[in-house]
Amino acid sequence: MEYLDSSIKNKIKKAKEKQDLKAMERLHRKNHENSLIKFEYAKLLVLNNQIDKAKKIYLKLFNTNYDCYAKFELGKIEYSLGNYENAKEYMLLVLNTKNDSYARYELGRTELKLGNYDKAHTYFEQLLND
């Protein structure tokens, strides 16, 4: 796990609360190897509609402590863009790593959009058994 001192944690918290992209960008530049900062920065980029930049950062988080989170967020982005096959692939990657009810829900929604009603039903039914 990567270490962050309390002052940096407080700066991250304040930037998130205020949705201050510039402050998060500064943190990212100074601590560009830190996965938590990358993840939070990418989330703010999405909120500011800087999708391509966010996607690049999420991809850099693969094989880190934030691997599943990054894949989940990429799946949500792809879904919002109407790229349902890509969204499905990312959510399946999450489920291959851990049993995640949020990913299962997103897969159910995605399968509905793809017209795969039986698969969607299966994912939603699994949620009831979680």
C-alpha positions in Angstrom: 0.0 0.0 0.0 1.3 3.4 -0.9 1.9 5.8 2.0 0.4 9.3 2.0 1.0 11.7 4.9 -2.0 13.4 6.5 -1.5 16.7 4.8 -1.8 15.2 1.4 -4.9 13.2 2.5 -6.5 16.4 3.6 -5.7 18.1 0.3 -7.3 15.2 -1.5 -10.4 15.4 0.7 -10.7 19.1 0.2 -10.3 18.9 -3.6 -12.9 16.1 -3.7 -15.4 18.1 -1.6 -15.0 21.2 -3.7 -14.6 19.3 -6.9 -11.5 21.4 -7.4 -9.9 19.9 -10.6 -7.0 22.4 -10.5 -6.0 21.4 -6.9 -6.3 17.7 -7.8 -4.2 18.3 -10.9 -1.5 19.9 -8.8 -1.5 16.9 -6.4 -1.3 14.6 -9.3 1.7 16.4 -10.8 3.6 16.3 -7.5 2.6 12.7 -6.7 2.1 11.2 -10.2 3.0 7.7 -9.0 0.4 7.5 -6.3 -2.6 5.3 -7.2 -5.1 7.0 -4.9 -4.3 10.4 -6.3 -4.5 9.1 -9.9 -7.9 7.5 -9.1 -9.4 10.6 -7.5 -8.0 12.8 -10.2 -9.6 10.6 -12.9 -13.0 10.7 -11.1 -12.8 14.5 -11.1 -11.9 14.5 -14.8 -15.0 12.5 -15.6 -17.1 15.0 -13.6 -15.6 17.7 -15.7 -16.3 15.8 -19.0 -12.6 15.2 -19.7 -13.4 11.6 -20.5 -10.4 10.7 -22.7 -7.9 12.0 -20.2 -9.7 10.1 -17.4 -9.7 6.9 -19.4 -5.9 7.1 -19.9 -5.4 7.5 -16.2 -7.7 4.6 -15.3 -5.8 2.4 -17.7 -2.6 3.2 -15.8 -4.2 1.9 -12.7 -4.4 -1.6 -13.9 -2.3 -4.0 -11.8 -2.3 -1.6 -8.9 -4.3 -1.5 -5.7 -7.0 0.3 -7.7 -7.2 -2.2 -10.5 -10.9 -3.3 -9.9 -12.0 0.3 -9.2 -10.4 1.5 -12.4 -12.0 -1.2 -14.5 -15.4 -0.5 -12.8 -15.1 3.2 -13.6 -14.1 2.5 -17.2 -17.1 0.2 -17.5 -19.4 3.0 -16.3 -17.8 5.4 -18.8 -18.2 3.0 -21.7 -21.8 2.4 -20.7 -22.5 6.2 -20.6 -21.0 6.5 -24.1 -23.2 3.7 -25.4 -20.2 1.4 -25.9 -22.0 -1.5 -24.3 -19.7 -4.3 -25.4 -16.7 -2.5 -23.9 -18.7 -1.8 -20.7 -19.5 -5.5 -20.5 -15.9 -6.4 -20.9 -14.7 -4.1 -18.1 -17.4 -5.3 -15.7 -16.6 -9.0 -16.5 -12.9 -8.2 -15.6 -14.1 -6.8 -12.3 -16.2 -10.0 -11.6 -13.3 -12.2 -12.6 -11.3 -10.6 -9.8 -13.9 -10.3 -7.1 -17.6 -10.9 -6.4 -18.9 -7.4 -6.7 -22.6 -6.7 -6.6 -22.2 -3.2 -8.2 -20.4 -4.8 -11.2 -23.1 -7.5 -11.4 -25.8 -4.8 -11.4 -24.0 -2.8 -14.2 -23.6 -6.1 -16.2 -27.4 -6.6 -15.9 -28.1 -3.1 -17.2 -25.6 -3.6 -20.0 -27.0 -6.9 -21.0 -30.5 -5.2 -21.2 -29.1 -2.6 -23.5 -27.5 -5.3 -25.7 -30.9 -7.1 -25.8 -29.6 -10.1 -23.9 -32.6 -10.3 -21.6 -31.9 -13.8 -20.2 -28.4 -12.8 -19.2 -29.6 -9.6 -17.7 -32.2 -11.6 -15.7 -29.5 -13.9 -14.5 -27.3 -11.1 -13.2 -30.2 -9.3 -11.5 -31.4 -12.6 -9.9 -27.8 -13.2 -8.6 -28.1 -9.8 -6.9 -31.0 -11.0 -4.9 -28.9 -14.0 -3.7 -25.9 -11.9 -2.7 
